[in-house]
Amino acid sequence: MIKSENLTLNRSSKNIVNNINYILNPGITSIIGPNGAGKTTLIKCLSGLIKDFEGSIEFKNKNLLSYKSKEIARLRAFASQSNEVSFPFSVKEIVSMGRYSFTDIMSERENEKIVKDVIDHFSISHLSKQNFNTLSGGEKQRVQLARIFSQIWEIKEGLLFLDEPISALDFNYQVKLFKLIKNKISTHNWSVVIVLHDLQVASKFSNNIILMKDGNIFDHGYPENVLSERNLLNVYETPIKIIKTDDLNVYSIF
């Protein structure tokens, strides 16, 4: 799906990400690590939002930087940490923005149907006409996630990047989000890359984990292999005890 070779980004004589070689396949890949490890910068490079990197990135066997803006927008979507909007758009208008790249190749009726479907899936239909700026933090996050999902809703082998998507979500909406992601992986063969800070969520829902430290991939692979007490101590510099249960690992610092 996506492959990076010697991916490096330098800012102010410092490598923010350093010599990243990775092949991303369908499923959920979570990126974890302490603040300043390079997680957000890495996904911005992999998504094409940052372009002045060294090395190369291939997406669907094509150089990522060779895609035209509308072409790549129809294949991948990116949700940033910020949910704020300057103008008083309604919730439906915000979600509809995700369909912009399809307005010249699909009918208004087709795009409207997708917007409605996404709004229903994110349980925000009752907010459709409301001013986005009047919403709570969690509601804003759900609306922005709906916008991002609408961008590639019907796309086979879509690529989705989510930067801390559950930071403001109640637990029930976190579960619904991951159920929806898994459904899209199953039905549309999506590849999903998520920056997370919650080790238990990463452990439970990820197919693969990238553990980062100081701009480097410290370790990557299956959650049960990467999220070891030794790895977590080396990266977070804090002892983290793993308490194993039948179907869940609990990560405790106390």
Salt bridges, closest charged atoms under 4 A:
GLU5 OE2 - LYS3 NZ 3.19
ASP52 OD2 - ARG11 NH1 3.08
GLU71 OE2 - LYS62 NZ 3.08
GLU84 OE1 - LYS140 NZ 3.20
ASP104 OD2 - LYS70 NZ 3.30
ASP104 OD1 - ARG74 NH2 2.86
GLU112 OE1 - LYS92 NZ 3.12
ASP117 OD1 - HIS121 ND1 3.25
ASP120 OD2 - LYS116 NZ 3.01
GLU154 OE2 - ARG99 NH2 2.98
GLU157 OE1 - LYS60 NZ 3.22
GLU164 OE2 - HIS197 NE2 3.21
GLU237 OE2 - LYS213 NZ 3.94
